[in-house]
Amino acid sequence: MGLFGGPTVIEWEEFDNETIFWKWPDTEIKKGSRLVIRAGQDAIFLSDGKIEGIFQDEGSYDVESDIVPVLSTLKNFHFGIRSDLRAEVLFVNTKDFTVKWGTRGAITIPVPELPGGLPIRAFGTFQCRVCDSIALIDQMAGIRQRYTIEDVRERVASSLDPLLMKWVVQEGKDIFHLQASSGEIAKGICEDLDMEMRDIGMAIDGFFIQNVSYPEEVQEMARQAIRENFAGKAPAKGQASSGEGPNFCPNCGTAVGGANFCPNCGQKLRG
């Protein structure tokens, strides 16, 4: 890494699926050094915190002849005048990432029938990528040696609760069966998160809700409703339902929901 004064190979060897950018640990680049860029990587040169050049093509490059001549303010640097080039090199992972997410705790959704609201938990995945290396470095590099998927997950998690509440209220057609509306809810969250994360150079290309869970008592209410639904199947033709008004027409068996006349056959149902 250039710690003993000789030419170096500037490269990111421990390239993984968890790190978004990694800073090469040495800031002294010797004459004869080479830059190696692998597939899925960008290399960014900085001097005094300012971006001097971004290199995106895979390959091996001689720093003196291939890199320095295109650096914005360092292009007139010559290794013969100074013993080494002082610059920072950051490698950016340009691949797509799939990240797991989950609510940190129960989120209480306002429901008119429940004075205290309905607590829910959810989890799923989202897809992200670096869309603006300059914004990412400007906003996140600082004194960091690396920026990881866990950092992105934490940032998303800090925005997730209010966004989930917003889109559940807006798109949740049946609050007790939110999985049926998960596509619309996830699409809204994805658009809002993408707009927010682009400020730091990250794009959210997809957001997916894999599961929404309710408290046990709410799940038991749903199970009871299902049992009652099966127990309340339409009676045989000619047999009236008990109660104030039938749920099914005694003449044709059509579901009538307590109406005065059957919408199918016109049978009078009350009085």
C-alpha positions as CSV (number, residue, x, y, z in Angstrom):
1,M,0.0,0.0,0.0
2,G,3.0,2.3,-0.4
3,L,3.9,2.3,3.2
4,F,7.6,1.5,2.5
5,G,8.3,4.0,-0.3
6,G,8.0,1.9,-3.4
7,P,5.5,1.8,-6.3
8,T,2.1,0.5,-5.3
9,V,-0.9,-1.1,-6.8
10,I,-4.0,0.9,-5.9
11,E,-6.9,-1.5,-5.9
12,W,-9.9,-2.8,-3.9
13,E,-9.2,-6.5,-3.5
14,E,-11.7,-7.3,-0.7
15,F,-14.6,-6.3,-3.0
16,D,-17.9,-7.5,-1.4
17,N,-21.7,-7.1,-1.5
18,E,-21.9,-5.1,1.7
19,T,-19.6,-2.1,1.1
20,I,-20.8,0.8,-1.0
21,F,-17.5,2.7,-1.0
22,W,-14.1,2.0,0.4
23,K,-11.2,4.5,0.9
24,W,-7.7,3.3,0.0
25,P,-5.7,3.7,3.2
26,D,-2.6,5.4,1.9
27,T,-2.5,9.0,0.6
28,E,1.0,9.0,-0.8
29,I,1.1,7.6,-4.4
30,K,4.7,6.8,-5.6
31,K,6.1,7.0,-9.1
32,G,5.4,3.8,-11.0
33,S,2.2,3.1,-9.1
34,R,-0.7,1.5,-10.9
35,L,-4.5,1.8,-10.5
36,V,-6.6,-1.4,-11.0
37,I,-10.4,-1.0,-11.5
38,R,-12.5,-4.2,-11.4
39,A,-15.9,-4.7,-12.9
40,G,-18.6,-3.0,-10.8
41,Q,-16.2,-0.4,-9.4
42,D,-15.5,3.3,-9.9
43,A,-12.2,4.9,-8.7
44,I,-12.4,8.5,-7.5
45,F,-9.3,10.7,-6.8
46,L,-9.6,13.5,-4.3
47,S,-7.2,16.2,-3.3
48,D,-7.8,18.4,-0.2
49,G,-11.4,17.0,-0.1
50,K,-12.1,18.0,-3.7
51,I,-12.9,15.5,-6.4
52,E,-10.2,15.6,-9.0
53,G,-11.3,12.8,-11.3
54,I,-13.6,9.8,-11.6
55,F,-12.5,6.6,-13.5
56,Q,-15.1,4.1,-14.5
57,D,-13.6,1.8,-17.1
58,E,-12.3,-1.6,-15.9
59,G,-8.6,-2.2,-16.4
60,S,-5.1,-1.5,-15.1
61,Y,-3.6,2.1,-15.5
62,D,-0.3,3.7,-14.9
63,V,-0.9,6.6,-12.5
64,E,1.7,8.9,-14.0
65,S,0.8,8.5,-17.7
66,D,-2.8,7.5,-17.6
67,I,-4.3,9.1,-14.5
68,V,-2.5,12.3,-13.6
69,P,-2.9,14.0,-17.0
70,V,-6.7,14.0,-16.7
71,L,-6.9,15.1,-13.0
72,S,-8.6,18.5,-13.0
73,T,-6.1,20.6,-10.9
74,L,-3.3,18.0,-10.6
75,K,-2.7,17.4,-14.3
76,N,0.5,19.4,-14.3
77,F,1.9,17.4,-11.4
78,H,5.3,15.7,-12.2
79,F,6.8,12.9,-10.1
80,G,10.2,14.3,-10.9
81,I,9.5,17.5,-9.0
82,R,8.0,15.9,-5.9
83,S,8.7,12.4,-4.7
84,D,5.0,11.4,-4.5
85,L,1.5,12.5,-5.3
86,R,-0.6,13.2,-2.2
87,A,-4.2,12.2,-3.0
88,E,-7.1,10.1,-1.6
89,V,-8.5,7.3,-3.7
90,L,-12.0,6.0,-3.1
91,F,-13.5,3.0,-4.7
92,V,-17.3,2.9,-5.3
93,N,-19.3,-0.2,-5.7
94,T,-21.7,0.4,-8.6
95,K,-23.6,-2.9,-8.4
96,D,-27.3,-3.2,-7.5
97,F,-27.9,-4.1,-3.8
98,T,-30.9,-6.0,-2.4
99,V,-31.4,-5.1,1.3
100,K,-33.7,-6.5,3.9
101,W,-35.8,-4.1,6.0
102,G,-38.2,-4.5,8.9
103,T,-40.0,-2.1,11.2
104,R,-38.1,-1.4,14.4
105,G,-41.3,-1.8,16.5
106,A,-45.0,-1.9,16.1
107,I,-46.4,1.0,14.0
108,T,-49.8,2.2,15.2
109,I,-52.2,2.9,12.3
110,P,-55.2,5.1,13.0
111,V,-58.5,3.1,12.6
112,P,-61.9,4.6,13.4
113,E,-63.2,1.4,15.0
114,L,-60.2,1.1,17.3
115,P,-59.7,4.2,19.6
116,G,-56.1,3.2,20.2
117,G,-55.3,2.5,16.6
118,L,-54.1,-0.8,15.1
119,P,-50.4,-1.8,15.8
120,I,-48.7,-3.6,12.9
121,R,-45.3,-4.9,12.0
122,A,-43.9,-5.4,8.5
123,F,-40.8,-6.6,6.7
124,G,-39.5,-7.0,3.2
125,T,-36.7,-6.0,0.9
126,F,-35.6,-2.9,-1.1
127,Q,-33.2,-2.5,-4.1
128,C,-30.7,0.3,-4.2
129,R,-27.6,1.5,-6.1
130,V,-25.2,4.4,-6.3
131,C,-26.7,6.9,-8.8
132,D,-24.4,9.9,-8.2
133,S,-20.9,9.2,-7.0
134,I,-20.1,12.9,-6.5
135,A,-23.1,13.4,-4.2
136,L,-22.3,10.3,-2.3
137,I,-18.7,11.3,-1.7
138,D,-19.6,14.9,-0.8
139,Q,-22.3,13.9,1.7
140,M,-20.9,10.7,3.1
141,A,-17.1,10.4,2.7
142,G,-15.8,12.9,5.2
143,I,-13.6,10.9,7.7
144,R,-15.2,7.6,6.9
145,Q,-13.1,4.7,5.7
146,R,-16.1,2.9,4.2
147,Y,-19.8,3.3,3.8
148,T,-21.9,0.1,3.9
149,I,-25.3,-1.4,3.3
150,E,-25.9,-1.3,7.0
151,D,-25.5,2.5,6.9
152,V,-28.2,2.7,4.1
153,R,-30.5,0.4,6.0
154,E,-30.3,2.6,9.1
155,R,-31.0,5.7,7.1
156,V,-34.0,4.0,5.4
157,A,-35.3,2.7,8.8
158,S,-35.3,6.3,10.2
159,S,-37.8,7.3,7.5
160,L,-39.8,4.1,7.2
161,D,-42.3,4.4,10.1
162,P,-43.9,7.7,8.9
163,L,-43.9,6.6,5.3
164,L,-45.4,3.2,6.1
165,M,-48.2,5.0,8.1
166,K,-48.8,7.5,5.3
167,W,-49.2,4.9,2.5
168,V,-51.1,2.4,4.6
169,V,-53.7,5.1,5.4
170,Q,-53.7,6.2,1.7
171,E,-53.7,2.9,-0.1
172,G,-54.7,0.3,2.5
173,K,-58.2,-0.7,1.2
174,D,-58.8,-3.1,4.0
175,I,-56.8,-2.3,7.2
176,F,-57.2,-5.9,8.4
177,H,-55.9,-7.4,5.2
178,L,-53.1,-5.0,4.2
179,Q,-51.2,-7.7,2.3
180,A,-53.8,-7.4,-0.5
181,S,-52.8,-3.7,-0.9
182,S,-49.1,-4.2,-0.4
183,G,-48.2,-3.5,-4.0
184,E,-49.7,0.0,-4.0
185,I,-48.4,0.7,-0.5
186,A,-44.9,-0.4,-1.5
187,K,-44.9,1.7,-4.7
188,G,-45.7,4.9,-2.8
189,I,-43.0,4.2,-0.2
190,C,-40.5,3.5,-3.0
191,E,-41.1,6.8,-4.7
192,D,-40.8,8.8,-1.5
193,L,-37.6,7.0,-0.4
194,D,-36.0,7.3,-3.8
195,M,-36.6,11.1,-3.7
196,E,-35.1,11.3,-0.3
197,M,-32.1,9.0,-0.8
198,R,-31.0,10.7,-4.1
199,D,-29.9,13.6,-2.0
200,I,-27.0,11.4,-0.9
201,G,-26.4,9.8,-4.3
202,M,-28.4,6.6,-3.7
203,A,-31.4,5.5,-5.8
204,I,-34.1,3.2,-4.5
205,D,-35.2,1.2,-7.5
206,G,-37.7,-1.2,-5.8
207,F,-39.4,-1.6,-2.5
208,F,-41.3,-4.8,-1.5
209,I,-43.5,-5.8,1.4
210,Q,-43.3,-9.5,2.1
211,N,-45.3,-9.7,5.2
212,V,-47.6,-7.6,7.4
213,S,-48.4,-9.0,10.9
214,Y,-51.0,-8.0,13.5
215,P,-51.3,-8.5,17.3
216,E,-52.5,-12.0,18.2
217,E,-55.9,-10.7,19.3
218,V,-56.5,-9.1,15.9
219,Q,-55.5,-12.3,14.2
220,E,-57.9,-14.2,16.3
221,M,-60.7,-11.8,15.3
222,A,-59.8,-12.5,11.6
223,R,-59.9,-16.2,12.2
224,Q,-63.3,-15.9,13.9
225,A,-64.7,-13.9,11.0
226,I,-63.5,-16.6,8.6
227,R,-65.2,-19.3,10.7
228,E,-68.4,-17.2,10.9
229,N,-68.3,-16.7,7.1
230,F,-68.1,-20.4,6.5
231,A,-70.8,-21.1,9.0
232,G,-73.1,-18.5,7.3
233,K,-73.2,-20.1,3.8
234,A,-76.3,-19.6,1.8
235,P,-79.3,-21.8,2.9
236,A,-80.9,-24.3,0.5
237,K,-83.4,-22.9,-2.0
238,G,-86.7,-22.2,-0.3
239,Q,-85.2,-22.0,3.2
240,A,-85.2,-18.5,4.8
241,S,-82.5,-17.2,7.0
242,S,-83.3,-16.5,10.7
243,G,-83.2,-13.0,12.2
244,E,-84.5,-9.6,11.3
245,G,-83.7,-9.8,7.6
246,P,-82.1,-12.7,5.6
247,N,-78.6,-12.5,4.3
248,F,-79.5,-14.7,1.4
249,C,-82.6,-14.9,-0.8
250,P,-84.8,-17.8,0.3
251,N,-86.0,-18.1,-3.3
252,C,-82.8,-18.1,-5.4
253,G,-80.0,-18.2,-2.8
254,T,-78.4,-14.8,-3.9
255,A,-76.5,-12.9,-1.2
256,V,-78.7,-9.9,-0.3
257,G,-77.1,-8.4,2.8
258,G,-80.4,-7.6,4.5
259,A,-82.1,-5.8,1.6
260,N,-85.9,-5.5,1.3
261,F,-86.0,-7.2,-2.2
262,C,-83.6,-9.7,-3.8
263,P,-81.6,-7.9,-6.5
264,N,-81.5,-11.1,-8.6
265,C,-85.1,-12.4,-8.6
266,G,-87.1,-9.6,-7.0
267,Q,-88.3,-11.8,-4.1
268,K,-89.7,-9.7,-1.2
269,L,-87.6,-10.3,1.8
270,R,-89.1,-8.2,4.6
271,G,-92.6,-7.7,5.9
